[in-house]
Amino acid sequence: MNRKQINQNIRERIFQNELQHWQIADEVGIADSTFSRWLRKELDDEKKHELTTLSTA
């Protein structure tokens, strides 16, 4: 699996809602660089749920 396929559903929701990575990171309370690192590897279900909820709000 290449890097673009990892967390693709999260990436698509961010794009569809016209959000920036830094906006999601700010809502979660982390640095944007940390969020970028999170997206490099498959997220656990808890983080996915949290991010999915934020990116649709």
Distance bins in CASP14 RR format, pairs under 12 A and 6 or more apart:
PFRMAT RR
TARGET T0000
AUTHOR 0000-0000-0000
RMODE 2
METHOD distances of the structure
MODEL  1
1 7 0 0 0 0 0 1 0 0 0 0 0
1 8 0 0 0 0 1 0 0 0 0 0 0
1 40 0 0 0 0 0 1 0 0 0 0 0
1 41 0 0 0 0 0 1 0 0 0 0 0
1 42 0 0 0 0 1 0 0 0 0 0 0
2 8 0 0 0 0 0 1 0 0 0 0 0
2 40 0 0 0 0 0 1 0 0 0 0 0
3 11 0 0 0 0 0 1 0 0 0 0 0
3 36 0 0 0 0 0 1 0 0 0 0 0
3 37 0 0 0 0 0 1 0 0 0 0 0
3 39 0 0 0 0 1 0 0 0 0 0 0
3 40 1 0 0 1 0 0 0 0 0 0 0
3 41 0 0 0 0 1 0 0 0 0 0 0
3 42 0 0 0 0 0 1 0 0 0 0 0
4 11 1 0 0 1 0 0 0 0 0 0 0
4 12 0 0 0 0 0 1 0 0 0 0 0
4 39 0 0 0 0 0 1 0 0 0 0 0
4 40 0 0 0 0 0 1 0 0 0 0 0
5 11 0 0 0 0 1 0 0 0 0 0 0
5 12 0 0 0 0 0 1 0 0 0 0 0
5 39 0 0 0 0 0 1 0 0 0 0 0
5 40 0 0 0 0 0 1 0 0 0 0 0
5 41 0 0 0 0 0 1 0 0 0 0 0
5 42 0 0 0 0 1 0 0 0 0 0 0
6 37 0 0 0 0 0 1 0 0 0 0 0
6 38 0 0 0 0 0 1 0 0 0 0 0
6 39 1 0 0 1 0 0 0 0 0 0 0
6 40 1 0 0 1 0 0 0 0 0 0 0
6 41 1 0 0 1 0 0 0 0 0 0 0
6 42 1 0 1 0 0 0 0 0 0 0 0
6 43 0 0 0 0 1 0 0 0 0 0 0
6 48 0 0 0 0 0 1 0 0 0 0 0
7 13 0 0 0 0 1 0 0 0 0 0 0
7 14 0 0 0 0 1 0 0 0 0 0 0
7 21 0 0 0 0 0 1 0 0 0 0 0
7 24 0 0 0 0 0 1 0 0 0 0 0
7 35 0 0 0 0 0 1 0 0 0 0 0
7 36 0 0 0 0 0 1 0 0 0 0 0
7 37 0 0 0 0 0 1 0 0 0 0 0
7 38 1 0 0 1 0 0 0 0 0 0 0
7 39 1 0 1 0 0 0 0 0 0 0 0
7 40 0 0 0 0 1 0 0 0 0 0 0
7 41 0 0 0 0 1 0 0 0 0 0 0
7 42 1 0 0 1 0 0 0 0 0 0 0
7 43 1 0 1 0 0 0 0 0 0 0 0
7 44 0 0 0 0 0 1 0 0 0 0 0
7 47 0 0 0 0 1 0 0 0 0 0 0
7 48 1 0 0 1 0 0 0 0 0 0 0
7 51 0 0 0 0 1 0 0 0 0 0 0
7 52 0 0 0 0 0 1 0 0 0 0 0
7 55 0 0 0 0 0 1 0 0 0 0 0
8 14 0 0 0 0 0 1 0 0 0 0 0
8 15 0 0 0 0 0 1 0 0 0 0 0
8 39 0 0 0 0 1 0 0 0 0 0 0
8 42 0 0 0 0 0 1 0 0 0 0 0
8 43 0 0 0 0 0 1 0 0 0 0 0
8 48 0 0 0 0 0 1 0 0 0 0 0
9 15 0 0 0 0 0 1 0 0 0 0 0
9 16 0 0 0 0 0 1 0 0 0 0 0
9 39 0 0 0 0 0 1 0 0 0 0 0
9 42 0 0 0 0 0 1 0 0 0 0 0
9 43 0 0 0 0 1 0 0 0 0 0 0
9 48 1 0 0 1 0 0 0 0 0 0 0
9 49 0 0 0 0 0 1 0 0 0 0 0
9 51 0 0 0 0 1 0 0 0 0 0 0
9 52 1 0 0 1 0 0 0 0 0 0 0
9 55 0 0 0 0 1 0 0 0 0 0 0
9 56 0 0 0 0 0 1 0 0 0 0 0
10 16 0 0 0 0 0 1 0 0 0 0 0
10 17 0 0 0 0 0 1 0 0 0 0 0
10 19 0 0 0 0 0 1 0 0 0 0 0
10 21 0 0 0 0 0 1 0 0 0 0 0
10 24 0 0 0 0 1 0 0 0 0 0 0
10 28 0 0 0 0 0 1 0 0 0 0 0
10 35 0 0 0 0 0 1 0 0 0 0 0
10 36 0 0 0 0 0 1 0 0 0 0 0
10 38 0 0 0 0 1 0 0 0 0 0 0
10 39 1 0 0 1 0 0 0 0 0 0 0
10 40 0 0 0 0 0 1 0 0 0 0 0
10 42 0 0 0 0 0 1 0 0 0 0 0
10 43 1 0 0 1 0 0 0 0 0 0 0
10 47 0 0 0 0 1 0 0 0 0 0 0
10 48 1 0 0 1 0 0 0 0 0 0 0
10 49 0 0 0 0 0 1 0 0 0 0 0
10 50 0 0 0 0 0 1 0 0 0 0 0
10 51 1 0 1 0 0 0 0 0 0 0 0
10 52 1 0 0 1 0 0 0 0 0 0 0
10 53 0 0 0 0 0 1 0 0 0 0 0
10 54 0 0 0 0 1 0 0 0 0 0 0
10 55 1 0 0 1 0 0 0 0 0 0 0
10 56 0 0 0 0 0 1 0 0 0 0 0
11 17 0 0 0 0 0 1 0 0 0 0 0
11 19 0 0 0 0 0 1 0 0 0 0 0
11 21 0 0 0 0 1 0 0 0 0 0 0
11 24 0 0 0 0 0 1 0 0 0 0 0
11 35 0 0 0 0 0 1 0 0 0 0 0
11 36 0 0 0 0 0 1 0 0 0 0 0
11 38 0 0 0 0 0 1 0 0 0 0 0
11 39 1 0 0 1 0 0 0 0 0 0 0
11 40 0 0 0 0 0 1 0 0 0 0 0
11 43 0 0 0 0 0 1 0 0 0 0 0
11 48 0 0 0 0 0 1 0 0 0 0 0
11 51 0 0 0 0 0 1 0 0 0 0 0
11 52 0 0 0 0 0 1 0 0 0 0 0
11 55 0 0 0 0 1 0 0 0 0 0 0
12 19 0 0 0 0 0 1 0 0 0 0 0
12 39 0 0 0 0 0 1 0 0 0 0 0
12 51 0 0 0 0 0 1 0 0 0 0 0
12 52 0 0 0 0 0 1 0 0 0 0 0
12 55 0 0 0 0 1 0 0 0 0 0 0
12 56 0 0 0 0 0 1 0 0 0 0 0
13 19 0 0 0 0 1 0 0 0 0 0 0
13 24 0 0 0 0 1 0 0 0 0 0 0
13 48 0 0 0 0 0 1 0 0 0 0 0
13 49 0 0 0 0 0 1 0 0 0 0 0
13 51 0 0 0 0 1 0 0 0 0 0 0
13 52 1 0 0 1 0 0 0 0 0 0 0
13 53 0 0 0 0 1 0 0 0 0 0 0
13 54 0 0 0 0 1 0 0 0 0 0 0
13 55 1 0 1 0 0 0 0 0 0 0 0
13 56 1 0 0 1 0 0 0 0 0 0 0
13 57 0 0 0 0 0 1 0 0 0 0 0
14 20 1 0 0 1 0 0 0 0 0 0 0
14 21 1 0 0 1 0 0 0 0 0 0 0
14 22 0 0 0 0 0 1 0 0 0 0 0
14 23 0 0 0 0 1 0 0 0 0 0 0
14 24 1 0 0 1 0 0 0 0 0 0 0
14 25 0 0 0 0 0 1 0 0 0 0 0
14 27 0 0 0 0 0 1 0 0 0 0 0
14 35 0 0 0 0 1 0 0 0 0 0 0
14 36 0 0 0 0 0 1 0 0 0 0 0
14 39 0 0 0 0 1 0 0 0 0 0 0
14 51 0 0 0 0 1 0 0 0 0 0 0
14 52 0 0 0 0 1 0 0 0 0 0 0
14 54 0 0 0 0 1 0 0 0 0 0 0
14 55 1 0 1 0 0 0 0 0 0 0 0
14 56 0 0 0 0 0 1 0 0 0 0 0
14 57 0 0 0 0 0 1 0 0 0 0 0
15 21 0 0 0 0 0 1 0 0 0 0 0
15 24 0 0 0 0 0 1 0 0 0 0 0
15 55 0 0 0 0 1 0 0 0 0 0 0
16 52 0 0 0 0 0 1 0 0 0 0 0
16 55 0 0 0 0 1 0 0 0 0 0 0
16 56 0 0 0 0 1 0 0 0 0 0 0
17 23 0 0 0 0 1 0 0 0 0 0 0
17 24 0 0 0 0 1 0 0 0 0 0 0
17 27 0 0 0 0 0 1 0 0 0 0 0
17 51 0 0 0 0 0 1 0 0 0 0 0
17 52 0 0 0 0 0 1 0 0 0 0 0
17 53 0 0 0 0 0 1 0 0 0 0 0
17 54 0 0 0 0 1 0 0 0 0 0 0
17 55 1 0 1 0 0 0 0 0 0 0 0
17 56 1 0 0 1 0 0 0 0 0 0 0
17 57 0 0 0 0 1 0 0 0 0 0 0
18 24 0 0 0 0 0 1 0 0 0 0 0
18 55 0 0 0 0 0 1 0 0 0 0 0
19 25 0 0 0 0 0 1 0 0 0 0 0
19 26 0 0 0 0 0 1 0 0 0 0 0
19 27 0 0 0 0 1 0 0 0 0 0 0
19 32 0 0 0 0 0 1 0 0 0 0 0
19 35 0 0 0 0 0 1 0 0 0 0 0
19 51 0 0 0 0 0 1 0 0 0 0 0
19 54 0 0 0 0 1 0 0 0 0 0 0
19 55 1 0 0 1 0 0 0 0 0 0 0
19 56 0 0 0 0 1 0 0 0 0 0 0
19 57 0 0 0 0 1 0 0 0 0 0 0
20 26 0 0 0 0 1 0 0 0 0 0 0
20 27 0 0 0 0 0 1 0 0 0 0 0
20 32 0 0 0 0 1 0 0 0 0 0 0
20 35 0 0 0 0 0 1 0 0 0 0 0
20 36 0 0 0 0 0 1 0 0 0 0 0
20 55 0 0 0 0 0 1 0 0 0 0 0
21 27 0 0 0 0 0 1 0 0 0 0 0
21 28 0 0 0 0 0 1 0 0 0 0 0
21 30 0 0 0 0 0 1 0 0 0 0 0
21 31 0 0 0 0 0 1 0 0 0 0 0
21 32 1 0 1 0 0 0 0 0 0 0 0
21 33 0 0 0 0 1 0 0 0 0 0 0
21 34 0 0 0 0 0 1 0 0 0 0 0
21 35 1 0 1 0 0 0 0 0 0 0 0
21 36 1 0 0 1 0 0 0 0 0 0 0
21 37 0 0 0 0 0 1 0 0 0 0 0
21 38 0 0 0 0 1 0 0 0 0 0 0
21 39 1 0 0 1 0 0 0 0 0 0 0
21 51 0 0 0 0 0 1 0 0 0 0 0
21 54 0 0 0 0 0 1 0 0 0 0 0
21 55 0 0 0 0 0 1 0 0 0 0 0
22 28 0 0 0 0 0 1 0 0 0 0 0
22 29 0 0 0 0 0 1 0 0 0 0 0
22 30 0 0 0 0 0 1 0 0 0 0 0
22 31 0 0 0 0 1 0 0 0 0 0 0
22 32 1 0 1 0 0 0 0 0 0 0 0
22 33 0 0 0 0 1 0 0 0 0 0 0
22 34 0 0 0 0 0 1 0 0 0 0 0
22 35 1 0 0 1 0 0 0 0 0 0 0
22 36 0 0 0 0 1 0 0 0 0 0 0
23 29 0 0 0 0 0 1 0 0 0 0 0
23 30 0 0 0 0 0 1 0 0 0 0 0
23 32 0 0 0 0 1 0 0 0 0 0 0
23 35 0 0 0 0 1 0 0 0 0 0 0
23 51 0 0 0 0 0 1 0 0 0 0 0
23 54 0 0 0 0 1 0 0 0 0 0 0
23 55 0 0 0 0 1 0 0 0 0 0 0
23 57 0 0 0 0 0 1 0 0 0 0 0
24 30 0 0 0 0 1 0 0 0 0 0 0
24 31 0 0 0 0 0 1 0 0 0 0 0
24 32 0 0 0 0 1 0 0 0 0 0 0
24 34 0 0 0 0 0 1 0 0 0 0 0
24 35 1 0 0 1 0 0 0 0 0 0 0
24 36 0 0 0 0 0 1 0 0 0 0 0
24 38 0 0 0 0 1 0 0 0 0 0 0
24 39 0 0 0 0 1 0 0 0 0 0 0
24 47 0 0 0 0 0 1 0 0 0 0 0
24 50 0 0 0 0 1 0 0 0 0 0 0
24 51 1 0 0 1 0 0 0 0 0 0 0
24 52 0 0 0 0 0 1 0 0 0 0 0
24 53 0 0 0 0 0 1 0 0 0 0 0
24 54 1 0 1 0 0 0 0 0 0 0 0
24 55 1 0 0 1 0 0 0 0 0 0 0
24 56 0 0 0 0 0 1 0 0 0 0 0
24 57 0 0 0 0 0 1 0 0 0 0 0
25 31 1 0 0 1 0 0 0 0 0 0 0
25 32 1 0 1 0 0 0 0 0 0 0 0
25 33 0 0 0 0 1 0 0 0 0 0 0
25 34 1 0 0 1 0 0 0 0 0 0 0
25 35 1 1 0 0 0 0 0 0 0 0 0
25 36 0 0 0 0 1 0 0 0 0 0 0
25 37 0 0 0 0 0 1 0 0 0 0 0
25 38 0 0 0 0 1 0 0 0 0 0 0
25 39 0 0 0 0 0 1 0 0 0 0 0
25 51 0 0 0 0 1 0 0 0 0 0 0
25 54 0 0 0 0 1 0 0 0 0 0 0
25 55 0 0 0 0 0 1 0 0 0 0 0
26 32 1 0 0 1 0 0 0 0 0 0 0
26 34 0 0 0 0 0 1 0 0 0 0 0
26 35 0 0 0 0 1 0 0 0 0 0 0
26 54 0 0 0 0 1 0 0 0 0 0 0
27 35 0 0 0 0 1 0 0 0 0 0 0
27 50 0 0 0 0 1 0 0 0 0 0 0
27 51 0 0 0 0 1 0 0 0 0 0 0
27 53 0 0 0 0 1 0 0 0 0 0 0
27 54 1 0 1 0 0 0 0 0 0 0 0
27 55 0 0 0 0 1 0 0 0 0 0 0
27 56 0 0 0 0 0 1 0 0 0 0 0
27 57 0 0 0 0 1 0 0 0 0 0 0
28 34 0 0 0 0 1 0 0 0 0 0 0
28 35 1 0 0 1 0 0 0 0 0 0 0
28 38 0 0 0 0 1 0 0 0 0 0 0
28 43 0 0 0 0 0 1 0 0 0 0 0
28 47 0 0 0 0 1 0 0 0 0 0 0
28 50 1 0 0 1 0 0 0 0 0 0 0
28 51 1 0 0 1 0 0 0 0 0 0 0
28 52 0 0 0 0 0 1 0 0 0 0 0
28 53 0 0 0 0 0 1 0 0 0 0 0
28 54 1 0 0 1 0 0 0 0 0 0 0
28 55 0 0 0 0 0 1 0 0 0 0 0
29 35 0 0 0 0 1 0 0 0 0 0 0
29 38 0 0 0 0 0 1 0 0 0 0 0
29 50 0 0 0 0 0 1 0 0 0 0 0
29 51 0 0 0 0 0 1 0 0 0 0 0
29 54 0 0 0 0 0 1 0 0 0 0 0
30 36 0 0 0 0 0 1 0 0 0 0 0
30 37 0 0 0 0 1 0 0 0 0 0 0
30 38 1 0 0 1 0 0 0 0 0 0 0
30 39 0 0 0 0 0 1 0 0 0 0 0
30 47 0 0 0 0 0 1 0 0 0 0 0
30 50 0 0 0 0 0 1 0 0 0 0 0
30 51 0 0 0 0 0 1 0 0 0 0 0
30 54 0 0 0 0 0 1 0 0 0 0 0
31 37 0 0 0 0 1 0 0 0 0 0 0
31 38 0 0 0 0 0 1 0 0 0 0 0
32 38 0 0 0 0 0 1 0 0 0 0 0
32 39 0 0 0 0 0 1 0 0 0 0 0
33 39 0 0 0 0 0 1 0 0 0 0 0
33 40 0 0 0 0 0 1 0 0 0 0 0
34 40 0 0 0 0 0 1 0 0 0 0 0
34 47 0 0 0 0 0 1 0 0 0 0 0
35 43 0 0 0 0 0 1 0 0 0 0 0
35 47 0 0 0 0 0 1 0 0 0 0 0
35 50 0 0 0 0 0 1 0 0 0 0 0
35 51 0 0 0 0 1 0 0 0 0 0 0
35 54 0 0 0 0 0 1 0 0 0 0 0
35 55 0 0 0 0 0 1 0 0 0 0 0
37 43 0 0 0 0 0 1 0 0 0 0 0
38 44 0 0 0 0 0 1 0 0 0 0 0
38 47 1 0 0 1 0 0 0 0 0 0 0
38 48 0 0 0 0 0 1 0 0 0 0 0
38 50 0 0 0 0 0 1 0 0 0 0 0
38 51 0 0 0 0 1 0 0 0 0 0 0
39 47 0 0 0 0 0 1 0 0 0 0 0
39 48 0 0 0 0 0 1 0 0 0 0 0
39 51 0 0 0 0 1 0 0 0 0 0 0
41 47 0 0 0 0 0 1 0 0 0 0 0
41 48 0 0 0 0 0 1 0 0 0 0 0
42 48 0 0 0 0 1 0 0 0 0 0 0
43 49 0 0 0 0 1 0 0 0 0 0 0
43 50 0 0 0 0 1 0 0 0 0 0 0
43 51 1 0 0 1 0 0 0 0 0 0 0
43 52 0 0 0 0 1 0 0 0 0 0 0
44 50 0 0 0 0 0 1 0 0 0 0 0
44 51 0 0 0 0 0 1 0 0 0 0 0
45 51 0 0 0 0 0 1 0 0 0 0 0
45 52 0 0 0 0 0 1 0 0 0 0 0
46 52 0 0 0 0 0 1 0 0 0 0 0
46 53 0 0 0 0 0 1 0 0 0 0 0
47 53 0 0 0 0 0 1 0 0 0 0 0
47 54 0 0 0 0 0 1 0 0 0 0 0
48 54 0 0 0 0 0 1 0 0 0 0 0
48 55 0 0 0 0 0 1 0 0 0 0 0
49 55 0 0 0 0 0 1 0 0 0 0 0
49 56 0 0 0 0 0 1 0 0 0 0 0
50 56 0 0 0 0 0 1 0 0 0 0 0
50 57 0 0 0 0 0 1 0 0 0 0 0
51 57 0 0 0 0 0 1 0 0 0 0 0
END
